[in-house]
Each structure stands twice: as structure tokens, then as C-alpha cells.
Amino acid sequence: MTNQGLLDKVIEVFDGEIMIPNQWRVDGSNGKQYTVNWDKYHRQYSCTCLGYTYRRKCRHITELSNSFYLKRKGVSNVKNIWK
């Protein structure tokens, strides 16, 4: 699969929008949109949702990270379980 194909699949499955490299706009469960960022230097994600603000982890990051991991492992049917 090409890089563009992988990006299209992530957008389709995760229902997110890639804004700039290493940054995704995702829909929350309450209809709000959040931004998930990947800091390639510190190798960590961040999110603009309140869950990440208070706990330093959130389901938006978990789902995005898991979708990349499963895609790399070759799992073809990656589901978005929180929507």
C-alpha cells in the first residue's frame, strides 16, 4: 500500500482529517473536533481534548496510535470502537 493509500485508509477508518504532517483533526464523541499532534522529536502524542489536558492520555490518541499499529501489523479491518 502506498503512503497516500495508507493515509486515505486512516482517514476513512478513524474518521479523522490530516491537517499537516503529524497532525490530525478528529471527531469526539460529543461532536466537538480535537487536534492530535505527534511530536517526532519527543516521540509522543498530544491532544487538545480535556481528557489529555488533565490525564495526559485520551481515547483519541489511543485509537489513532492503535490504528497505525494494527495497519503496520497487517490487520485489514481496523475499527473505530469509540464512535
N, C-alpha and C positions, 0 to 999 in steps of 0.2 A: 504494500500500500504506500502511495506517495505521501509526502508531508501534507499536501493540500487535502488529500483524501482523508487522512487521519484527523485533520482539523475540522473538516466537514462532518465527520462521524461524531467527534466530541461535541460539536455544536448541536447536532441532531439528537444525540442520546442525552446529553446533560442539560439541554435547553439553555445553553449559555451563549454569549456573544464574545468573540475575541476582539478586544478594543485595540490594543497594541501588543507587541511581543511580550509574553509573560504577564499578561493582564487580561482577565475575563470578567464580563458582566454577567451575573447570574440572577435568576429569579428566586426570591424567598418564598416561603410557604404562605405568607400573608399578602403577597402581591407586590411587595417592595423589590427594588433591584439593588444588588450589592456588587461590589467590585472585589475580586480575588486577585491578589498580586503574588508573583513568585520572585523572590529576591535571589538571583543566581549567585551572588557573592556570599551571602549568609546561608544559602540553601534552605530557605524556609518560606512558607506561605504566610500571607496576612489577608484579612477580610475587613470590610467596612461595616459588618453587622455588629449588633450589640453583644452577641454571644462571644465573638472573638475579642471584642473590646474588654469584656470582663473576665473571660476564662482562657484567652489565648488559644482557643480551639473552637471550631464550629462545624456544622454539618456541610456547609458549602465547600469548605476546604477538604473535608474528609471525602465527600463524593467526587470532587474534581480529581483529587490525588488518586483515589481508588480507580476511577475510570481510566486514567493514564496507565496505572499499574496493570490493570486487567487487560487493557489493549496491548500493552507490551508483552504480556504473557500469552497473548493469542486468543483470549476469550472474545468471541464474536458478538455475544448478546449481552452487552453491559446495560443494566437497568438503573434508572434513577428511582431509588426506593422512597425518597422523602417527599415526592410531589404527588 
